[in-house]
Amino acid sequence: MRKADLVARITDKTNVEKVDVIVVLEAFFDEVKSNLAEGENIYIRGFGSFVAKKRARKIGRNIKKNKAMEIPAHYIPAFKPAKVFVEQVRNNLLVEENQKATVTKA
């Protein structure tokens, strides 16, 4: 699903104009990015958490020059889904998988 598809679905479900949905989504994305850049995590109950994870310093390899190089410690954005979210996805995918298996057997 692309952003345009998401906007279309939200528009259909809420009867809010596409332009307004796009503005809200962009504002949400901007807030997530700016808060993570400032080191502040975002917790959305029942959905998940947007967090900045610290990656430790490590030794990597430049394969073009075949030399070891140090990769300094750095932060990356990450999403950790809520338990309810994980269970819902797992259950829905299991149901779909079982339905496909039943159809192929018949």
FIKOLZA-1660 file (N, C-alpha, C; in steps of 0.1 Angstrom, whole numbers, plus 5000, padded with zeros to 4 digits):
% residues 106
   i   px   py   pz ch aa at
   1 5008 4988 5000  A  M  N
   1 5000 5000 5000  A  M CA
   1 5009 5012 5000  A  M  C
   2 5006 5022 4992  A  R  N
   2 5013 5034 4991  A  R CA
   2 5005 5045 4999  A  R  C
   3 5011 5057 5000  A  K  N
   3 5005 5067 5008  A  K CA
   3 4992 5072 5001  A  K  C
   4 4992 5072 4987  A  A  N
   4 4980 5076 4980  A  A CA
   4 4968 5066 4983  A  A  C
   5 4971 5053 4984  A  D  N
   5 4961 5043 4987  A  D CA
   5 4956 5045 5001  A  D  C
   6 4965 5048 5011  A  L  N
   6 4961 5050 5024  A  L CA
   6 4952 5062 5025  A  L  C
   7 4955 5073 5018  A  V  N
   7 4947 5085 5018  A  V CA
   7 4933 5082 5012  A  V  C
   8 4933 5074 5002  A  A  N
   8 4920 5070 4995  A  A CA
   8 4911 5062 5005  A  A  C
   9 4917 5053 5012  A  R  N
   9 4909 5045 5022  A  R CA
   9 4904 5053 5033  A  R  C
  10 4913 5062 5039  A  I  N
  10 4908 5071 5050  A  I CA
  10 4897 5080 5045  A  I  C
  11 4898 5085 5033  A  T  N
  11 4888 5094 5027  A  T CA
  11 4875 5086 5026  A  T  C
  12 4875 5074 5021  A  D  N
  12 4863 5066 5020  A  D CA
  12 4856 5063 5033  A  D  C
  13 4865 5060 5043  A  K  N
  13 4859 5056 5056  A  K CA
  13 4854 5068 5064  A  K  C
  14 4860 5080 5063  A  T  N
  14 4856 5091 5071  A  T CA
  14 4849 5102 5064  A  T  C
  15 4848 5101 5051  A  N  N
  15 4841 5112 5043  A  N CA
  15 4848 5125 5045  A  N  C
  16 4861 5125 5048  A  V  N
  16 4869 5138 5049  A  V CA
  16 4876 5139 5035  A  V  C
  17 4877 5152 5031  A  E  N
  17 4883 5154 5018  A  E CA
  17 4897 5150 5018  A  E  C
  18 4902 5145 5006  A  K  N
  18 4915 5140 5004  A  K CA
  18 4926 5150 5008  A  K  C
  19 4924 5163 5005  A  V  N
  19 4933 5173 5008  A  V CA
  19 4935 5174 5023  A  V  C
  20 4925 5173 5031  A  D  N
  20 4925 5174 5045  A  D CA
  20 4932 5162 5051  A  D  C
  21 4930 5150 5045  A  V  N
  21 4936 5138 5050  A  V CA
  21 4951 5138 5047  A  V  C
  22 4955 5143 5036  A  I  N
  22 4969 5145 5032  A  I CA
  22 4976 5154 5042  A  I  C
  23 4970 5165 5045  A  V  N
  23 4975 5175 5054  A  V CA
  23 4978 5169 5068  A  V  C
  24 4968 5161 5073  A  V  N
  24 4969 5155 5086  A  V CA
  24 4980 5144 5086  A  V  C
  25 4980 5136 5075  A  L  N
  25 4991 5126 5075  A  L CA
  25 5005 5132 5074  A  L  C
  26 5006 5142 5066  A  E  N
  26 5019 5149 5065  A  E CA
  26 5023 5155 5079  A  E  C
  27 5014 5161 5086  A  A  N
  27 5017 5167 5099  A  A CA
  27 5021 5156 5108  A  A  C
  28 5014 5144 5108  A  F  N
  28 5017 5133 5117  A  F CA
  28 5032 5128 5114  A  F  C
  29 5035 5127 5101  A  F  N
  29 5048 5122 5097  A  F CA
  29 5059 5132 5102  A  F  C
  30 5056 5145 5100  A  D  N
  30 5066 5155 5104  A  D CA
  30 5068 5155 5119  A  D  C
  31 5057 5153 5127  A  E  N
  31 5059 5153 5141  A  E CA
  31 5067 5141 5146  A  E  C
  32 5064 5129 5140  A  V  N
  32 5072 5117 5143  A  V CA
  32 5086 5120 5140  A  V  C
  33 5090 5125 5128  A  K  N
  33 5104 5127 5125  A  K CA
  33 5110 5137 5134  A  K  C
  34 5104 5148 5136  A  S  N
  34 5110 5159 5145  A  S CA
  34 5112 5154 5159  A  S  C
  35 5102 5147 5165  A  N  N
  35 5103 5142 5178  A  N CA
  35 5114 5132 5180  A  N  C
  36 5115 5123 5170  A  L  N
  36 5126 5113 5171  A  L CA
  36 5140 5120 5169  A  L  C
  37 5140 5130 5161  A  A  N
  37 5153 5137 5159  A  A CA
  37 5157 5144 5171  A  A  C
  38 5148 5148 5180  A  E  N
  38 5151 5155 5192  A  E CA
  38 5153 5145 5204  A  E  C
  39 5152 5132 5201  A  G  N
  39 5154 5122 5211  A  G CA
  39 5142 5118 5219  A  G  C
  40 5130 5123 5215  A  E  N
  40 5118 5120 5222  A  E CA
  40 5110 5109 5215  A  E  C
  41 5107 5098 5222  A  N  N
  41 5099 5087 5217  A  N CA
  41 5084 5090 5217  A  N  C
  42 5077 5083 5208  A  I  N
  42 5063 5085 5207  A  I CA
  42 5056 5072 5210  A  I  C
  43 5047 5072 5219  A  Y  N
  43 5039 5060 5223  A  Y CA
  43 5024 5062 5220  A  Y  C
  44 5019 5053 5212  A  I  N
  44 5005 5053 5209  A  I CA
  44 4999 5040 5213  A  I  C
  45 4991 5041 5224  A  R  N
  45 4985 5029 5230  A  R CA
  45 4976 5022 5220  A  R  C
  46 4978 5008 5220  A  G  N
  46 4971 5000 5211  A  G CA
  46 4976 4999 5197  A  G  C
  47 4986 5008 5194  A  F  N
  47 4992 5008 5180  A  F CA
  47 5007 5004 5181  A  F  C
  48 5015 5012 5188  A  G  N
  48 5029 5009 5190  A  G CA
  48 5037 5021 5193  A  G  C
  49 5050 5020 5193  A  S  N
  49 5059 5031 5197  A  S CA
  49 5069 5034 5186  A  S  C
  50 5071 5046 5184  A  F  N
  50 5082 5051 5175  A  F CA
  50 5093 5055 5184  A  F  C
  51 5105 5048 5182  A  V  N
  51 5116 5051 5191  A  V CA
  51 5129 5053 5183  A  V  C
  52 5138 5060 5190  A  A  N
  52 5152 5061 5184  A  A CA
  52 5161 5051 5191  A  A  C
  53 5165 5041 5183  A  K  N
  53 5174 5030 5188  A  K CA
  53 5189 5034 5186  A  K  C
  54 5197 5031 5196  A  K  N
  54 5211 5033 5195  A  K CA
  54 5218 5021 5190  A  K  C
  55 5225 5023 5179  A  R  N
  55 5234 5012 5173  A  R CA
  55 5248 5014 5179  A  R  C
  56 5254 5003 5184  A  A  N
  56 5267 5004 5190  A  A CA
  56 5278 5006 5179  A  A  C
  57 5289 5010 5183  A  R  N
  57 5301 5012 5174  A  R CA
  57 5305 4998 5169  A  R  C
  58 5308 4996 5156  A  K  N
  58 5313 4983 5152  A  K CA
  58 5323 4985 5140  A  K  C
  59 5329 4974 5137  A  I  N
  59 5339 4973 5126  A  I CA
  59 5332 4968 5114  A  I  C
  60 5332 4975 5103  A  G  N
  60 5326 4971 5091  A  G CA
  60 5337 4969 5080  A  G  C
  61 5333 4966 5068  A  R  N
  61 5343 4964 5058  A  R CA
  61 5339 4971 5045  A  R  C
  62 5348 4979 5039  A  N  N
  62 5346 4985 5027  A  N CA
  62 5350 4975 5016  A  N  C
  63 5341 4969 5009  A  I  N
  63 5344 4958 5000  A  I CA
  63 5351 4962 4988  A  I  C
  64 5349 4975 4984  A  K  N
  64 5356 4980 4972  A  K CA
  64 5371 4981 4974  A  K  C
  65 5375 4986 4986  A  K  N
  65 5389 4987 4990  A  K CA
  65 5394 4976 4998  A  K  C
  66 5385 4967 5002  A  N  N
  66 5389 4955 5011  A  N CA
  66 5396 4959 5023  A  N  C
  67 5391 4970 5030  A  K  N
  67 5397 4975 5042  A  K CA
  67 5386 4975 5053  A  K  C
  68 5391 4973 5065  A  A  N
  68 5382 4974 5077  A  A CA
  68 5380 4989 5080  A  A  C
  69 5369 4992 5084  A  M  N
  69 5366 5006 5088  A  M CA
  69 5357 5006 5100  A  M  C
  70 5358 5016 5108  A  E  N
  70 5350 5018 5120  A  E CA
  70 5337 5025 5117  A  E  C
  71 5326 5019 5121  A  I  N
  71 5313 5025 5120  A  I CA
  71 5309 5031 5133  A  I  C
  72 5308 5044 5135  A  P  N
  72 5306 5049 5148  A  P CA
  72 5292 5046 5153  A  P  C
  73 5290 5048 5166  A  A  N
  73 5277 5046 5172  A  A CA
  73 5267 5056 5166  A  A  C
  74 5255 5052 5164  A  H  N
  74 5245 5061 5158  A  H CA
  74 5231 5057 5162  A  H  C
  75 5222 5065 5159  A  Y  N
  75 5208 5063 5163  A  Y CA
  75 5200 5060 5150  A  Y  C
  76 5190 5051 5150  A  I  N
  76 5181 5049 5139  A  I CA
  76 5167 5049 5144  A  I  C
  77 5158 5053 5135  A  P  N
  77 5144 5053 5139  A  P CA
  77 5138 5038 5138  A  P  C
  78 5130 5035 5148  A  A  N
  78 5124 5021 5148  A  A CA
  78 5109 5022 5152  A  A  C
  79 5102 5012 5148  A  F  N
  79 5088 5011 5152  A  F CA
  79 5086 4998 5160  A  F  C
  80 5080 4998 5171  A  K  N
  80 5078 4986 5179  A  K CA
  80 5062 4985 5180  A  K  C
  81 5056 4975 5174  A  P  N
  81 5042 4974 5175  A  P CA
  81 5037 4970 5189  A  P  C
  82 5025 4974 5192  A  A  N
  82 5019 4971 5205  A  A CA
  82 5015 4956 5204  A  A  C
  83 5014 4950 5216  A  K  N
  83 5010 4936 5217  A  K CA
  83 4997 4933 5210  A  K  C
  84 4987 4941 5212  A  V  N
  84 4974 4940 5205  A  V CA
  84 4975 4940 5190  A  V  C
  85 4983 4949 5185  A  F  N
  85 4986 4950 5171  A  F CA
  85 4992 4938 5165  A  F  C
  86 5002 4933 5172  A  V  N
  86 5009 4920 5167  A  V CA
  86 4999 4909 5167  A  V  C
  87 4991 4907 5178  A  E  N
  87 4982 4896 5179  A  E CA
  87 4971 4897 5167  A  E  C
  88 4967 4909 5165  A  Q  N
  88 4957 4911 5154  A  Q CA
  88 4962 4907 5140  A  Q  C
  89 4974 4911 5137  A  V  N
  89 4981 4908 5125  A  V CA
  89 4983 4893 5124  A  V  C
  90 4988 4887 5135  A  R  N
  90 4991 4873 5135  A  R CA
  90 4978 4864 5133  A  R  C
  91 4968 4868 5140  A  N  N
  91 4955 4861 5139  A  N CA
  91 4949 4862 5125  A  N  C
  92 4949 4874 5119  A  N  N
  92 4943 4876 5106  A  N CA
  92 4951 4868 5095  A  N  C
  93 4964 4868 5096  A  L  N
  93 4972 4861 5086  A  L CA
  93 4971 4846 5088  A  L  C
  94 4969 4841 5100  A  L  N
  94 4967 4827 5102  A  L CA
  94 4953 4822 5096  A  L  C
  95 4943 4831 5098  A  V  N
  95 4930 4828 5092  A  V CA
  95 4931 4827 5077  A  V  C
  96 4938 4837 5071  A  E  N
  96 4939 4837 5056  A  E CA
  96 4947 4825 5051  A  E  C
  97 4957 4821 5059  A  E  N
  97 4966 4810 5055  A  E CA
  97 4957 4797 5056  A  E  C
  98 4949 4796 5066  A  N  N
  98 4941 4784 5067  A  N CA
  98 4930 4783 5056  A  N  C
  99 4925 4795 5053  A  Q  N
  99 4915 4795 5042  A  Q CA
  99 4921 4791 5029  A  Q  C
 100 4933 4795 5026  A  K  N
 100 4940 4792 5014  A  K CA
 100 4943 4777 5013  A  K  C
 101 4947 4771 5025  A  A  N
 101 4950 4757 5025  A  A CA
 101 4938 4749 5023  A  A  C
 102 4926 4753 5028  A  T  N
 102 4914 4746 5026  A  T CA
 102 4910 4746 5012  A  T  C
 103 4911 4758 5005  A  V  N
 103 4907 4759 4991  A  V CA
 103 4916 4750 4982  A  V  C
 104 4929 4749 4985  A  T  N
 104 4938 4741 4977  A  T CA
 104 4936 4726 4979  A  T  C
 105 4931 4722 4990  A  K  N
 105 4928 4708 4993  A  K CA
 105 4916 4703 4986  A  K  C
 106 4906 4713 4984  A  A  N
 106 4893 4709 4978  A  A CA
 106 4894 4708 4964  A  A  C
% end
